[in-house]
């Protein structure tokens, strides 16, 4: 569990750098290189920074869930709120991704990018639905543990 925490901190730090320096700088550079596409600079920056924020929410929720596992409190109603945070973060990222896919799909000349975005839309949907299943399993386990404690 310690290794996972180290990598979560590392990933969060890298994402902060991307969110504040790399992504805005990249889109500013692209706007300079392709003035005809410069109008996409701020929407692209906003969307990608939002996606990074969604990943950061998942990291924070995962961190909290790890703490609950360590304290043997994972099978409590409080853990469901952190899993809900993960599910809602994935759902928000998916909705924005779907919007980007539709925008690009209707404006693309080449099928490459829309196909890649479609793959991402399906992949993120699968991850989100897996989290919904995991939440249902956690809820069942929490209920069973609560029932067992009541019996004992």
N, CA, C and O atoms as a GROMACS GRO file, in nm:
protein
  608
    1UNK      N    1   0.081  -0.119   0.000
    1UNK     CA    2   0.000   0.000   0.000
    1UNK      C    3   0.087   0.127   0.000
    1UNK      O    4   0.048   0.229  -0.056
    2UNK      N    5   0.202   0.118   0.062
    2UNK     CA    6   0.292   0.235   0.066
    2UNK      C    7   0.339   0.271  -0.074
    2UNK      O    8   0.349   0.388  -0.109
    3UNK      N    9   0.368   0.169  -0.155
    3UNK     CA   10   0.413   0.196  -0.292
    3UNK      C   11   0.303   0.266  -0.372
    3UNK      O   12   0.331   0.358  -0.448
    4UNK      N   13   0.180   0.223  -0.353
    4UNK     CA   14   0.069   0.287  -0.424
    4UNK      C   15   0.057   0.433  -0.382
    4UNK      O   16   0.034   0.520  -0.466
    5UNK      N   17   0.073   0.461  -0.254
    5UNK     CA   18   0.065   0.599  -0.206
    5UNK      C   19   0.177   0.684  -0.266
    5UNK      O   20   0.155   0.800  -0.304
    6UNK      N   21   0.296   0.628  -0.275
    6UNK     CA   22   0.408   0.702  -0.335
    6UNK      C   23   0.376   0.737  -0.480
    6UNK      O   24   0.396   0.850  -0.523
    7UNK      N   25   0.324   0.640  -0.555
    7UNK     CA   26   0.293   0.666  -0.695
    7UNK      C   27   0.173   0.759  -0.711
    7UNK      O   28   0.167   0.836  -0.807
    8UNK      N   29   0.077   0.754  -0.618
    8UNK     CA   30  -0.034   0.849  -0.624
    8UNK      C   31   0.015   0.992  -0.604
    8UNK      O   32  -0.029   1.083  -0.674
    9UNK      N   33   0.107   1.012  -0.508
    9UNK     CA   34   0.164   1.145  -0.486
    9UNK      C   35   0.243   1.189  -0.608
    9UNK      O   36   0.231   1.304  -0.652
   10UNK      N   37   0.322   1.099  -0.664
   10UNK     CA   38   0.400   1.131  -0.783
   10UNK      C   39   0.309   1.167  -0.900
   10UNK      O   40   0.332   1.266  -0.968
   11UNK      N   41   0.206   1.088  -0.921
   11UNK     CA   42   0.112   1.115  -1.030
   11UNK      C   43   0.041   1.248  -1.009
   11UNK      O   44   0.026   1.326  -1.103
   12UNK      N   45  -0.002   1.275  -0.886
   12UNK     CA   46  -0.069   1.401  -0.858
   12UNK      C   47   0.023   1.519  -0.888
   12UNK      O   48  -0.020   1.617  -0.949
   13UNK      N   49   0.148   1.509  -0.846
   13UNK     CA   50   0.244   1.616  -0.872
   13UNK      C   51   0.268   1.638  -1.020
   13UNK      O   52   0.272   1.752  -1.066
   14UNK      N   53   0.283   1.530  -1.094
   14UNK     CA   54   0.302   1.541  -1.239
   14UNK      C   55   0.179   1.606  -1.304
   14UNK      O   56   0.193   1.688  -1.394
   15UNK      N   57   0.062   1.569  -1.258
   15UNK     CA   58  -0.060   1.626  -1.314
   15UNK      C   59  -0.072   1.775  -1.285
   15UNK      O   60  -0.121   1.851  -1.368
   16UNK      N   61  -0.026   1.819  -1.168
   16UNK     CA   62  -0.028   1.962  -1.137
   16UNK      C   63   0.062   2.038  -1.235
   16UNK      O   64   0.027   2.145  -1.282
   17UNK      N   65   0.179   1.980  -1.264
   17UNK     CA   66   0.270   2.043  -1.360
   17UNK      C   67   0.204   2.052  -1.498
   17UNK      O   68   0.210   2.156  -1.563
   18UNK      N   69   0.142   1.943  -1.541
   18UNK     CA   70   0.072   1.943  -1.669
   18UNK      C   71  -0.039   2.046  -1.670
   18UNK      O   72  -0.056   2.121  -1.766
   19UNK      N   73  -0.115   2.050  -1.562
   19UNK     CA   74  -0.232   2.136  -1.553
   19UNK      C   75  -0.194   2.284  -1.555
   19UNK      O   76  -0.266   2.365  -1.614
   20UNK      N   77  -0.085   2.319  -1.493
   20UNK     CA   78  -0.050   2.460  -1.479
   20UNK      C   79   0.052   2.510  -1.581
   20UNK      O   80   0.052   2.628  -1.614
   21UNK      N   81   0.137   2.423  -1.630
   21UNK     CA   82   0.244   2.467  -1.720
   21UNK      C   83   0.235   2.404  -1.858
   21UNK      O   84   0.227   2.475  -1.958
   22UNK      N   85   0.237   2.273  -1.863
   22UNK     CA   86   0.252   2.204  -1.990
   22UNK      C   87   0.133   2.222  -2.084
   22UNK      O   88   0.150   2.262  -2.199
   23UNK      N   89   0.014   2.193  -2.036
   23UNK     CA   90  -0.103   2.201  -2.125
   23UNK      C   91  -0.130   2.344  -2.175
   23UNK      O   92  -0.146   2.363  -2.295
   24UNK      N   93  -0.134   2.444  -2.087
   24UNK     CA   94  -0.154   2.580  -2.139
   24UNK      C   95  -0.042   2.623  -2.234
   24UNK      O   96  -0.068   2.688  -2.335
   25UNK      N   97   0.081   2.587  -2.202
   25UNK     CA   98   0.193   2.622  -2.289
   25UNK      C   99   0.185   2.552  -2.424
   25UNK      O  100   0.215   2.612  -2.527
   26UNK      N  101   0.145   2.426  -2.422
   26UNK     CA  102   0.133   2.350  -2.547
   26UNK      C  103   0.028   2.411  -2.639
   26UNK      O  104   0.051   2.426  -2.759
   27UNK      N  105  -0.087   2.445  -2.582
   27UNK     CA  106  -0.192   2.502  -2.667
   27UNK      C  107  -0.159   2.643  -2.713
   27UNK      O  108  -0.201   2.684  -2.821
   28UNK      N  109  -0.083   2.718  -2.632
   28UNK     CA  110  -0.036   2.851  -2.677
   28UNK      C  111   0.060   2.835  -2.793
   28UNK      O  112   0.053   2.911  -2.890
   29UNK      N  113   0.149   2.739  -2.784
   29UNK     CA  114   0.244   2.713  -2.892
   29UNK      C  115   0.170   2.668  -3.019
   29UNK      O  116   0.203   2.713  -3.129
   30UNK      N  117   0.071   2.581  -3.004
   30UNK     CA  118  -0.006   2.535  -3.120
   30UNK      C  119  -0.080   2.652  -3.186
   30UNK      O  120  -0.091   2.656  -3.308
   31UNK      N  121  -0.130   2.745  -3.105
   31UNK     CA  122  -0.200   2.862  -3.160
   31UNK      C  123  -0.105   2.949  -3.240
   31UNK      O  124  -0.144   3.007  -3.342
   32UNK      N  125   0.020   2.961  -3.195
   32UNK     CA  126   0.120   3.038  -3.268
   32UNK      C  127   0.160   2.970  -3.398
   32UNK      O  128   0.179   3.035  -3.501
   33UNK      N  129   0.172   2.839  -3.394
   33UNK     CA  130   0.214   2.762  -3.511
   33UNK      C  131   0.104   2.748  -3.616
   33UNK      O  132   0.131   2.745  -3.736
   34UNK      N  133  -0.020   2.741  -3.570
   34UNK     CA  134  -0.134   2.726  -3.661
   34UNK      C  135  -0.238   2.833  -3.629
   34UNK      O  136  -0.335   2.806  -3.558
   35UNK      N  137  -0.218   2.953  -3.680
   35UNK     CA  138  -0.312   3.063  -3.648
   35UNK      C  139  -0.456   3.033  -3.689
   35UNK      O  140  -0.550   3.084  -3.628
   36UNK      N  141  -0.475   2.950  -3.791
   36UNK     CA  142  -0.611   2.916  -3.834
   36UNK      C  143  -0.685   2.832  -3.729
   36UNK      O  144  -0.808   2.826  -3.729
   37UNK      N  145  -0.610   2.768  -3.640
   37UNK     CA  146  -0.670   2.686  -3.535
   37UNK      C  147  -0.659   2.753  -3.397
   37UNK      O  148  -0.692   2.692  -3.295
   38UNK      N  149  -0.614   2.877  -3.394
   38UNK     CA  150  -0.591   2.947  -3.267
   38UNK      C  151  -0.719   2.962  -3.183
   38UNK      O  152  -0.712   2.971  -3.061
   39UNK      N  153  -0.834   2.964  -3.248
   39UNK     CA  154  -0.960   2.977  -3.174
   39UNK      C  155  -0.986   2.858  -3.081
   39UNK      O  156  -1.068   2.868  -2.990
   40UNK      N  157  -0.916   2.747  -3.104
   40UNK     CA  158  -0.933   2.629  -3.018
   40UNK      C  159  -0.843   2.631  -2.895
   40UNK      O  160  -0.853   2.544  -2.809
   41UNK      N  161  -0.755   2.731  -2.886
   41UNK     CA  162  -0.658   2.734  -2.776
   41UNK      C  163  -0.726   2.727  -2.639
   41UNK      O  164  -0.694   2.638  -2.560
   42UNK      N  165  -0.817   2.817  -2.610
   42UNK     CA  166  -0.877   2.822  -2.477
   42UNK      C  167  -0.976   2.710  -2.451
   42UNK      O  168  -0.976   2.654  -2.341
   43UNK      N  169  -1.060   2.673  -2.549
   43UNK     CA  170  -1.146   2.556  -2.522
   43UNK      C  171  -1.065   2.428  -2.498
   43UNK      O  172  -1.097   2.349  -2.410
   44UNK      N  173  -0.959   2.408  -2.578
   44UNK     CA  174  -0.877   2.288  -2.560
   44UNK      C  175  -0.806   2.291  -2.426
   44UNK      O  176  -0.794   2.188  -2.359
   45UNK      N  177  -0.757   2.408  -2.387
   45UNK     CA  178  -0.692   2.420  -2.256
   45UNK      C  179  -0.791   2.389  -2.144
   45UNK      O  180  -0.760   2.314  -2.052
   46UNK      N  181  -0.910   2.447  -2.152
   46UNK     CA  182  -1.011   2.426  -2.048
   46UNK      C  183  -1.051   2.279  -2.038
   46UNK      O  184  -1.062   2.224  -1.928
   47UNK      N  185  -1.073   2.216  -2.151
   47UNK     CA  186  -1.116   2.075  -2.150
   47UNK      C  187  -1.007   1.985  -2.094
   47UNK      O  188  -1.035   1.900  -2.010
   48UNK      N  189  -0.884   2.003  -2.138
   48UNK     CA  190  -0.778   1.915  -2.090
   48UNK      C  191  -0.746   1.939  -1.943
   48UNK      O  192  -0.718   1.844  -1.870
   49UNK      N  193  -0.750   2.064  -1.899
   49UNK     CA  194  -0.729   2.093  -1.757
   49UNK      C  195  -0.842   2.031  -1.675
   49UNK      O  196  -0.818   1.981  -1.565
   50UNK      N  197  -0.964   2.034  -1.726
   50UNK     CA  198  -1.078   1.970  -1.658
   50UNK      C  199  -1.056   1.820  -1.646
   50UNK      O  200  -1.081   1.762  -1.540
   51UNK      N  201  -1.010   1.756  -1.754
   51UNK     CA  202  -0.983   1.612  -1.747
   51UNK      C  203  -0.876   1.579  -1.644
   51UNK      O  204  -0.887   1.481  -1.572
   52UNK      N  205  -0.774   1.662  -1.638
   52UNK     CA  206  -0.669   1.642  -1.537
   52UNK      C  207  -0.729   1.657  -1.398
   52UNK      O  208  -0.697   1.580  -1.307
   53UNK      N  209  -0.815   1.756  -1.379
   53UNK     CA  210  -0.882   1.774  -1.251
   53UNK      C  211  -0.963   1.650  -1.213
   53UNK      O  212  -0.962   1.608  -1.097
   54UNK      N  213  -1.032   1.592  -1.309
   54UNK     CA  214  -1.109   1.469  -1.282
   54UNK      C  215  -1.018   1.357  -1.234
   54UNK      O  216  -1.053   1.284  -1.141
   55UNK      N  217  -0.902   1.343  -1.296
   55UNK     CA  218  -0.806   1.240  -1.253
   55UNK      C  219  -0.756   1.273  -1.112
   55UNK      O  220  -0.737   1.182  -1.031
   56UNK      N  221  -0.734   1.400  -1.083
   56UNK     CA  222  -0.689   1.438  -0.949
   56UNK      C  223  -0.795   1.405  -0.843
   56UNK      O  224  -0.760   1.363  -0.733
   57UNK      N  225  -0.921   1.422  -0.876
   57UNK     CA  226  -1.028   1.384  -0.784
   57UNK      C  227  -1.023   1.234  -0.758
   57UNK      O  228  -1.038   1.190  -0.644
   58UNK      N  229  -1.003   1.155  -0.862
   58UNK     CA  230  -0.993   1.010  -0.846
   58UNK      C  231  -0.875   0.975  -0.755
   58UNK      O  232  -0.885   0.886  -0.672
   59UNK      N  233  -0.764   1.045  -0.772
   59UNK     CA  234  -0.646   1.019  -0.689
   59UNK      C  235  -0.676   1.050  -0.542
   59UNK      O  236  -0.642   0.969  -0.455
   60UNK      N  237  -0.737   1.163  -0.514
   60UNK     CA  238  -0.769   1.200  -0.376
   60UNK      C  239  -0.866   1.099  -0.315
   60UNK      O  240  -0.848   1.057  -0.200
   61UNK      N  241  -0.968   1.060  -0.390
   61UNK     CA  242  -1.064   0.961  -0.339
   61UNK      C  243  -0.996   0.827  -0.313
   61UNK      O  244  -1.024   0.762  -0.213
   62UNK      N  245  -0.909   0.787  -0.402
   62UNK     CA  246  -0.835   0.662  -0.383
   62UNK      C  247  -0.748   0.669  -0.258
   62UNK      O  248  -0.740   0.573  -0.182
   63UNK      N  249  -0.682   0.783  -0.238
   63UNK     CA  250  -0.599   0.804  -0.119
   63UNK      C  251  -0.683   0.784   0.008
   63UNK      O  252  -0.642   0.715   0.101
   64UNK      N  253  -0.799   0.847   0.010
   64UNK     CA  254  -0.887   0.835   0.126
   64UNK      C  255  -0.934   0.691   0.147
   64UNK      O  256  -0.941   0.644   0.260
   65UNK      N  257  -0.967   0.623   0.038
   65UNK     CA  258  -1.009   0.484   0.050
   65UNK      C  259  -0.896   0.396   0.102
   65UNK      O  260  -0.920   0.303   0.179
   66UNK      N  261  -0.773   0.424   0.060
   66UNK     CA  262  -0.658   0.349   0.112
   66UNK      C  263  -0.644   0.369   0.263
   66UNK      O  264  -0.614   0.275   0.336
   67UNK      N  265  -0.667   0.491   0.308
   67UNK     CA  266  -0.664   0.517   0.452
   67UNK      C  267  -0.772   0.440   0.526
   67UNK      O  268  -0.750   0.392   0.637
   68UNK      N  269  -0.887   0.428   0.464
   68UNK     CA  270  -0.996   0.352   0.526
   68UNK      C  271  -0.964   0.204   0.529
   68UNK      O  272  -0.998   0.135   0.626
   69UNK      N  273  -0.898   0.154   0.426
   69UNK     CA  274  -0.857   0.013   0.425
   69UNK      C  275  -0.758  -0.012   0.539
   69UNK      O  276  -0.770  -0.109   0.613
   70UNK      N  277  -0.661   0.077   0.550
   70UNK     CA  278  -0.558   0.062   0.654
   70UNK      C  279  -0.619   0.066   0.794
   70UNK      O  280  -0.575  -0.008   0.882
   71UNK      N  281  -0.720   0.150   0.814
   71UNK     CA  282  -0.786   0.162   0.944
   71UNK      C  283  -0.899   0.060   0.962
   71UNK      O  284  -0.970   0.064   1.063
   72UNK      N  285  -0.915  -0.030   0.867
   72UNK     CA  286  -1.022  -0.131   0.868
   72UNK      C  287  -1.160  -0.067   0.880
   72UNK      O  288  -1.246  -0.114   0.954
   73UNK      N  289  -1.180   0.043   0.804
   73UNK     CA  290  -1.309   0.110   0.801
   73UNK      C  291  -1.366   0.113   0.659
   73UNK      O  292  -1.458   0.190   0.630
   74UNK      N  293  -1.312   0.031   0.572
   74UNK     CA  294  -1.355   0.036   0.432
   74UNK      C  295  -1.500  -0.009   0.415
   74UNK      O  296  -1.571   0.038   0.326
   75UNK      N  297  -1.544  -0.099   0.502
   75UNK     CA  298  -1.682  -0.148   0.492
   75UNK      C  299  -1.773  -0.064   0.582
   75UNK      O  300  -1.838  -0.114   0.673
   76UNK      N  301  -1.775   0.066   0.552
   76UNK     CA  302  -1.861   0.159   0.625
   76UNK      C  303  -1.929   0.250   0.522
   76UNK      O  304  -1.880   0.267   0.411
   77UNK      N  305  -2.041   0.306   0.561
   77UNK     CA  306  -2.111   0.395   0.466
   77UNK      C  307  -2.025   0.514   0.421
   77UNK      O  308  -2.046   0.566   0.312
   78UNK      N  309  -1.929   0.556   0.503
   78UNK     CA  310  -1.844   0.669   0.465
   78UNK      C  311  -1.760   0.638   0.341
   78UNK      O  312  -1.729   0.728   0.263
   79UNK      N  313  -1.724   0.512   0.323
   79UNK     CA  314  -1.643   0.477   0.206
   79UNK      C  315  -1.722   0.493   0.076
   79UNK      O  316  -1.664   0.518  -0.030
   80UNK      N  317  -1.852   0.478   0.084
   80UNK     CA  318  -1.934   0.492  -0.037
   80UNK      C  319  -1.927   0.634  -0.093
   80UNK      O  320  -1.935   0.654  -0.214
   81UNK      N  321  -1.913   0.732  -0.006
   81UNK     CA  322  -1.903   0.871  -0.053
   81UNK      C  323  -1.777   0.890  -0.136
   81UNK      O  324  -1.780   0.961  -0.237
   82UNK      N  325  -1.666   0.828  -0.096
   82UNK     CA  326  -1.541   0.841  -0.173
   82UNK      C  327  -1.551   0.767  -0.305
   82UNK      O  328  -1.498   0.813  -0.406
   83UNK      N  329  -1.618   0.653  -0.305
   83UNK     CA  330  -1.638   0.581  -0.431
   83UNK      C  331  -1.731   0.662  -0.522
   83UNK      O  332  -1.712   0.666  -0.643
   84UNK      N  333  -1.832   0.726  -0.463
   84UNK     CA  334  -1.919   0.814  -0.542
   84UNK      C  335  -1.838   0.927  -0.606
   84UNK      O  336  -1.864   0.965  -0.720
   85UNK      N  337  -1.741   0.979  -0.534
   85UNK     CA  338  -1.654   1.083  -0.590
   85UNK      C  339  -1.582   1.033  -0.714
   85UNK      O  340  -1.568   1.105  -0.813
   86UNK      N  341  -1.534   0.909  -0.708
   86UNK     CA  342  -1.467   0.850  -0.824
   86UNK      C  343  -1.566   0.834  -0.940
   86UNK      O  344  -1.536   0.870  -1.054
   87UNK      N  345  -1.682   0.779  -0.909
   87UNK     CA  346  -1.782   0.753  -1.014
   87UNK      C  347  -1.825   0.885  -1.080
   87UNK      O  348  -1.832   0.893  -1.203
   88UNK      N  349  -1.854   0.988  -1.001
   88UNK     CA  350  -1.898   1.115  -1.057
   88UNK      C  351  -1.788   1.184  -1.134
   88UNK      O  352  -1.814   1.252  -1.233
   89UNK      N  353  -1.665   1.169  -1.089
   89UNK     CA  354  -1.553   1.228  -1.162
   89UNK      C  355  -1.537   1.162  -1.299
   89UNK      O  356  -1.518   1.230  -1.400
   90UNK      N  357  -1.546   1.031  -1.302
   90UNK     CA  358  -1.538   0.959  -1.430
   90UNK      C  359  -1.655   0.997  -1.519
   90UNK      O  360  -1.639   1.016  -1.639
   91UNK      N  361  -1.773   1.009  -1.460
   91UNK     CA  362  -1.892   1.045  -1.539
   91UNK      C  363  -1.877   1.185  -1.599
   91UNK      O  364  -1.910   1.207  -1.716
   92UNK      N  365  -1.827   1.280  -1.521
   92UNK     CA  366  -1.808   1.416  -1.571
   92UNK      C  367  -1.706   1.419  -1.684
   92UNK      O  368  -1.727   1.485  -1.786
   93UNK      N  369  -1.595   1.347  -1.665
   93UNK     CA  370  -1.493   1.341  -1.770
   93UNK      C  371  -1.551   1.276  -1.896
   93UNK      O  372  -1.520   1.319  -2.007
   94UNK      N  373  -1.635   1.174  -1.878
   94UNK     CA  374  -1.693   1.104  -1.993
   94UNK      C  375  -1.788   1.195  -2.070
   94UNK      O  376  -1.788   1.195  -2.193
   95UNK      N  377  -1.869   1.272  -1.999
   95UNK     CA  378  -1.964   1.362  -2.067
   95UNK      C  379  -1.888   1.465  -2.151
   95UNK      O  380  -1.925   1.491  -2.265
   96UNK      N  381  -1.782   1.521  -2.096
   96UNK     CA  382  -1.703   1.619  -2.172
   96UNK      C  383  -1.633   1.550  -2.289
   96UNK      O  384  -1.626   1.605  -2.398
   97UNK      N  385  -1.582   1.429  -2.266
   97UNK     CA  386  -1.519   1.353  -2.374
   97UNK      C  387  -1.619   1.323  -2.486
   97UNK      O  388  -1.586   1.332  -2.604
   98UNK      N  389  -1.740   1.289  -2.449
   98UNK     CA  390  -1.844   1.264  -2.550
   98UNK      C  391  -1.869   1.390  -2.632
   98UNK      O  392  -1.884   1.383  -2.754
   99UNK      N  393  -1.875   1.506  -2.565
   99UNK     CA  394  -1.893   1.632  -2.636
   99UNK      C  395  -1.779   1.659  -2.732
   99UNK      O  396  -1.802   1.703  -2.845
  100UNK      N  397  -1.656   1.635  -2.688
  100UNK     CA  398  -1.540   1.654  -2.776
  100UNK      C  399  -1.548   1.558  -2.894
  100UNK      O  400  -1.523   1.597  -3.008
  101UNK      N  401  -1.583   1.434  -2.867
  101UNK     CA  402  -1.596   1.334  -2.974
  101UNK      C  403  -1.700   1.379  -3.077
  101UNK      O  404  -1.675   1.370  -3.197
  102UNK      N  405  -1.814   1.426  -3.032
  102UNK     CA  406  -1.918   1.470  -3.126
  102UNK      C  407  -1.873   1.592  -3.205
  102UNK      O  408  -1.896   1.599  -3.326
  103UNK      N  409  -1.809   1.688  -3.139
  103UNK     CA  410  -1.761   1.806  -3.208
  103UNK      C  411  -1.658   1.768  -3.315
  103UNK      O  412  -1.668   1.810  -3.430
  104UNK      N  413  -1.561   1.689  -3.274
  104UNK     CA  414  -1.456   1.649  -3.368
  104UNK      C  415  -1.514   1.561  -3.478
  104UNK      O  416  -1.479   1.576  -3.595
  105UNK      N  417  -1.603   1.470  -3.440
  105UNK     CA  418  -1.661   1.379  -3.538
  105UNK      C  419  -1.738   1.450  -3.648
  105UNK      O  420  -1.731   1.410  -3.764
  106UNK      N  421  -1.812   1.555  -3.611
  106UNK     CA  422  -1.889   1.627  -3.711
  106UNK      C  423  -1.805   1.725  -3.792
  106UNK      O  424  -1.851   1.774  -3.896
  107UNK      N  425  -1.684   1.755  -3.747
  107UNK     CA  426  -1.600   1.852  -3.816
  107UNK      C  427  -1.473   1.792  -3.876
  107UNK      O  428  -1.391   1.866  -3.930
  108UNK      N  429  -1.456   1.662  -3.867
  108UNK     CA  430  -1.330   1.600  -3.910
  108UNK      C  431  -1.332   1.569  -4.059
  108UNK      O  432  -1.435   1.537  -4.118
  109UNK      N  433  -1.214   1.581  -4.118
  109UNK     CA  434  -1.195   1.541  -4.257
  109UNK      C  435  -1.136   1.400  -4.266
  109UNK      O  436  -1.149   1.332  -4.368
  110UNK      N  437  -1.072   1.358  -4.160
  110UNK     CA  438  -1.001   1.231  -4.154
  110UNK      C  439  -1.063   1.148  -4.042
  110UNK      O  440  -1.091   1.202  -3.935
  111UNK      N  441  -1.086   1.019  -4.062
  111UNK     CA  442  -1.151   0.938  -3.958
  111UNK      C  443  -1.059   0.899  -3.842
  111UNK      O  444  -1.106   0.842  -3.744
  112UNK      N  445  -0.931   0.928  -3.849
  112UNK     CA  446  -0.836   0.883  -3.747
  112UNK      C  447  -0.868   0.935  -3.608
  112UNK      O  448  -0.883   0.855  -3.515
  113UNK      N  449  -0.877   1.065  -3.592
  113UNK     CA  450  -0.902   1.124  -3.460
  113UNK      C  451  -1.040   1.087  -3.406
  113UNK      O  452  -1.051   1.052  -3.289
  114UNK      N  453  -1.146   1.093  -3.487
  114UNK     CA  454  -1.276   1.050  -3.434
  114UNK      C  455  -1.276   0.904  -3.387
  114UNK      O  456  -1.339   0.871  -3.287
  115UNK      N  457  -1.205   0.817  -3.459
  115UNK     CA  458  -1.198   0.678  -3.416
  115UNK      C  459  -1.122   0.664  -3.284
  115UNK      O  460  -1.162   0.586  -3.198
  116UNK      N  461  -1.015   0.739  -3.268
  116UNK     CA  462  -0.940   0.737  -3.144
  116UNK      C  463  -1.027   0.790  -3.029
  116UNK      O  464  -1.028   0.733  -2.920
  117UNK      N  465  -1.099   0.898  -3.054
  117UNK     CA  466  -1.188   0.953  -2.952
  117UNK      C  467  -1.301   0.856  -2.919
  117UNK      O  468  -1.342   0.846  -2.803
  118UNK      N  469  -1.352   0.786  -3.020
  118UNK     CA  470  -1.456   0.686  -2.995
  118UNK      C  471  -1.403   0.574  -2.906
  118UNK      O  472  -1.473   0.528  -2.815
  119UNK      N  473  -1.280   0.531  -2.932
  119UNK     CA  474  -1.217   0.430  -2.847
  119UNK      C  475  -1.208   0.481  -2.703
  119UNK      O  476  -1.237   0.406  -2.609
  120UNK      N  477  -1.169   0.605  -2.685
  120UNK     CA  478  -1.161   0.663  -2.551
  120UNK      C  479  -1.298   0.675  -2.486
  120UNK      O  480  -1.312   0.648  -2.366
  121UNK      N  481  -1.400   0.714  -2.561
  121UNK     CA  482  -1.536   0.724  -2.508
  121UNK      C  483  -1.581   0.588  -2.456
  121UNK      O  484  -1.636   0.578  -2.346
  122UNK      N  485  -1.559   0.484  -2.535
  122UNK     CA  486  -1.599   0.349  -2.493
  122UNK      C  487  -1.515   0.302  -2.374
  122UNK      O  488  -1.568   0.245  -2.279
  123UNK      N  489  -1.384   0.328  -2.378
  123UNK     CA  490  -1.295   0.286  -2.269
  123UNK      C  491  -1.330   0.352  -2.137
  123UNK      O  492  -1.334   0.286  -2.034
  124UNK      N  493  -1.354   0.483  -2.140
  124UNK     CA  494  -1.389   0.554  -2.017
  124UNK      C  495  -1.526   0.509  -1.967
  124UNK      O  496  -1.548   0.501  -1.846
  125UNK      N  497  -1.618   0.480  -2.059
  125UNK     CA  498  -1.749   0.428  -2.018
  125UNK      C  499  -1.734   0.293  -1.948
  125UNK      O  500  -1.801   0.268  -1.847
  126UNK      N  501  -1.648   0.208  -1.999
  126UNK     CA  502  -1.625   0.078  -1.936
  126UNK      C  503  -1.567   0.096  -1.796
  126UNK      O  504  -1.612   0.031  -1.701
  127UNK      N  505  -1.468   0.184  -1.782
  127UNK     CA  506  -1.408   0.209  -1.651
  127UNK      C  507  -1.513   0.264  -1.554
  127UNK      O  508  -1.520   0.221  -1.439
  128UNK      N  509  -1.594   0.357  -1.600
  128UNK     CA  510  -1.699   0.412  -1.516
  128UNK      C  511  -1.800   0.307  -1.473
  128UNK      O  512  -1.841   0.303  -1.356
  129UNK      N  513  -1.841   0.223  -1.566
  129UNK     CA  514  -1.938   0.118  -1.532
  129UNK      C  515  -1.877   0.013  -1.439
  129UNK      O  516  -1.946  -0.041  -1.353
  130UNK      N  517  -1.749  -0.016  -1.456
  130UNK     CA  518  -1.681  -0.106  -1.362
  130UNK      C  519  -1.682  -0.047  -1.221
  130UNK      O  520  -1.700  -0.119  -1.123
  131UNK      N  521  -1.661   0.084  -1.212
  131UNK     CA  522  -1.665   0.148  -1.080
  131UNK      C  523  -1.805   0.142  -1.020
  131UNK      O  524  -1.819   0.128  -0.898
  132UNK      N  525  -1.908   0.151  -1.103
  132UNK     CA  526  -2.045   0.137  -1.053
  132UNK      C  527  -2.065  -0.004  -0.996
  132UNK      O  528  -2.126  -0.020  -0.891
  133UNK      N  529  -2.013  -0.104  -1.066
  133UNK     CA  530  -2.022  -0.243  -1.017
  133UNK      C  531  -1.945  -0.258  -0.887
  133UNK      O  532  -1.993  -0.320  -0.792
  134UNK      N  533  -1.823  -0.200  -0.882
  134UNK     CA  534  -1.743  -0.208  -0.760
  134UNK      C  535  -1.814  -0.138  -0.643
  134UNK      O  536  -1.805  -0.184  -0.529
  135UNK      N  537  -1.883  -0.030  -0.672
  135UNK     CA  538  -1.958   0.040  -0.567
  135UNK      C  539  -2.070  -0.048  -0.515
  135UNK      O  540  -2.094  -0.054  -0.395
  136UNK      N  541  -2.139  -0.116  -0.606
  136UNK     CA  542  -2.247  -0.206  -0.564
  136UNK      C  543  -2.192  -0.321  -0.478
  136UNK      O  544  -2.254  -0.360  -0.379
  137UNK      N  545  -2.076  -0.373  -0.516
  137UNK     CA  546  -2.014  -0.479  -0.435
  137UNK      C  547  -1.974  -0.426  -0.298
  137UNK      O  548  -1.992  -0.496  -0.198
  138UNK      N  549  -1.920  -0.305  -0.292
  138UNK     CA  550  -1.883  -0.246  -0.163
  138UNK      C  551  -2.006  -0.225  -0.077
  138UNK      O  552  -2.004  -0.250   0.044
  139UNK      N  553  -2.114  -0.179  -0.138
  139UNK     CA  554  -2.239  -0.160  -0.063
  139UNK      C  555  -2.289  -0.293  -0.006
  139UNK      O  556  -2.330  -0.300   0.110
  140UNK      N  557  -2.285  -0.400  -0.088
  140UNK     CA  558  -2.328  -0.531  -0.038
  140UNK      C  559  -2.239  -0.578   0.075
  140UNK      O  560  -2.289  -0.628   0.177
  141UNK      N  561  -2.109  -0.564   0.060
  141UNK     CA  562  -2.017  -0.608   0.164
  141UNK      C  563  -2.037  -0.527   0.291
  141UNK      O  564  -2.029  -0.581   0.402
  142UNK      N  565  -2.062  -0.398   0.277
  142UNK     CA  566  -2.087  -0.313   0.393
  142UNK      C  567  -2.214  -0.357   0.465
  142UNK      O  568  -2.217  -0.365   0.588
  143UNK      N  569  -2.317  -0.385   0.389
  143UNK     CA  570  -2.443  -0.432   0.448
  143UNK      C  571  -2.423  -0.566   0.519
  143UNK      O  572  -2.472  -0.585   0.630
  144UNK      N  573  -2.352  -0.658   0.455
  144UNK     CA  574  -2.327  -0.788   0.518
  144UNK      C  575  -2.247  -0.773   0.646
  144UNK      O  576  -2.277  -0.838   0.746
  145UNK      N  577  -2.146  -0.688   0.643
  145UNK     CA  578  -2.063  -0.670   0.763
  145UNK      C  579  -2.145  -0.606   0.875
  145UNK      O  580  -2.133  -0.645   0.991
  146UNK      N  581  -2.229  -0.509   0.841
  146UNK     CA  582  -2.314  -0.446   0.940
  146UNK      C  583  -2.412  -0.546   0.999
  146UNK      O  584  -2.435  -0.548   1.120
  147UNK      N  585  -2.470  -0.631   0.914
  147UNK     CA  586  -2.561  -0.734   0.961
  147UNK      C  587  -2.491  -0.834   1.051
  147UNK      O  588  -2.545  -0.876   1.153
  148UNK      N  589  -2.368  -0.874   1.014
  148UNK     CA  590  -2.292  -0.970   1.094
  148UNK      C  591  -2.256  -0.910   1.230
  148UNK      O  592  -2.261  -0.980   1.332
  149UNK      N  593  -2.220  -0.782   1.233
  149UNK     CA  594  -2.187  -0.717   1.360
  149UNK      C  595  -2.309  -0.706   1.449
  149UNK      O  596  -2.297  -0.712   1.571
  150UNK      N  597  -2.427  -0.690   1.389
  150UNK     CA  598  -2.550  -0.681   1.466
  150UNK      C  599  -2.584  -0.815   1.528
  150UNK      O  600  -2.638  -0.821   1.639
  151UNK      N  601  -2.552  -0.924   1.458
  151UNK     CA  602  -2.580  -1.058   1.507
  151UNK      C  603  -2.487  -1.093   1.622
  151UNK      O  604  -2.527  -1.155   1.721
  152UNK      N  605  -2.363  -1.051   1.608
  152UNK     CA  606  -2.261  -1.085   1.710
  152UNK      C  607  -2.274  -0.994   1.826
  152UNK      O  608  -2.199  -1.006   1.922
   0.00000   0.00000   0.00000
